[in-house]
Amino acid sequence: MNLETLNKSEYRKCAGLLAELLGLDGDTKEKIQKCFQRMGIKNFFQHLESAELAPETFGKLQSMQALIEILDDKRGRI
């Protein structure tokens, strides 16, 4: 398995888990997966507005982004 195939598989898994966690529909999951593939997960969260998602989904993802930043800050202090 090459790196690109592995990345696509991991992005698919991450998008699926995120969709399940946040209660997102299949179309939104697919859109997020494509964004992951295009820009990576970290950049996706840094540039959420470019994904053009529904306001409710955008709000949920902003909350997720805030949690990631908090955890990342705490990890950096250890």
C-alpha positions in Angstrom: 0.0 0.0 0.0 1.5 3.3 -1.0 1.4 6.5 1.1 -1.4 8.2 -0.9 -3.7 5.2 -0.5 -2.9 5.0 3.2 -3.6 8.7 3.6 -7.0 8.4 1.8 -7.9 5.5 4.0 -7.0 7.4 7.2 -8.9 10.5 6.0 -11.9 8.4 5.3 -11.8 6.9 8.8 -11.3 10.3 10.4 -14.2 11.8 8.5 -16.4 8.8 9.4 -15.6 9.1 13.1 -16.1 12.9 13.0 -19.4 12.5 11.3 -20.5 9.8 13.8 -19.4 11.9 16.7 -21.1 15.1 15.5 -24.2 13.4 14.0 -23.4 14.6 10.4 -25.1 13.3 7.3 -23.4 11.4 4.5 -23.1 14.4 2.2 -21.4 16.4 4.9 -19.1 13.5 5.8 -18.1 13.2 2.1 -17.4 17.0 1.8 -15.2 16.9 4.9 -13.3 13.9 3.6 -12.6 15.7 0.4 -11.4 18.7 2.3 -9.1 16.4 4.4 -7.6 15.0 1.3 -7.2 18.4 -0.3 -5.7 20.3 2.6 -5.0 17.9 5.5 -6.8 17.7 8.8 -4.8 20.4 10.6 -5.3 22.9 7.8 -9.0 21.9 7.5 -9.6 23.0 11.1 -7.5 26.1 10.7 -9.5 27.2 7.6 -13.0 25.9 8.4 -14.7 28.8 6.7 -13.3 27.6 3.3 -15.2 24.3 3.6 -18.5 26.1 3.1 -20.5 23.9 5.5 -23.9 24.5 7.0 -23.9 26.9 10.0 -24.8 24.2 12.5 -22.0 21.9 11.2 -19.6 24.9 11.2 -20.4 25.6 14.8 -19.9 22.0 15.9 -16.5 21.9 14.1 -15.5 25.2 15.7 -16.1 23.7 19.1 -14.1 20.6 18.1 -11.3 23.0 16.9 -11.3 24.7 20.3 -11.0 21.4 22.1 -8.1 20.4 19.9 -6.3 23.7 20.5 -6.8 23.3 24.3 -5.4 19.8 24.3 -2.5 20.8 22.0 -1.6 23.7 24.4 -1.7 21.4 27.4 0.5 18.8 25.6 3.0 21.5 24.8 3.4 22.4 28.4 4.3 18.9 29.6 
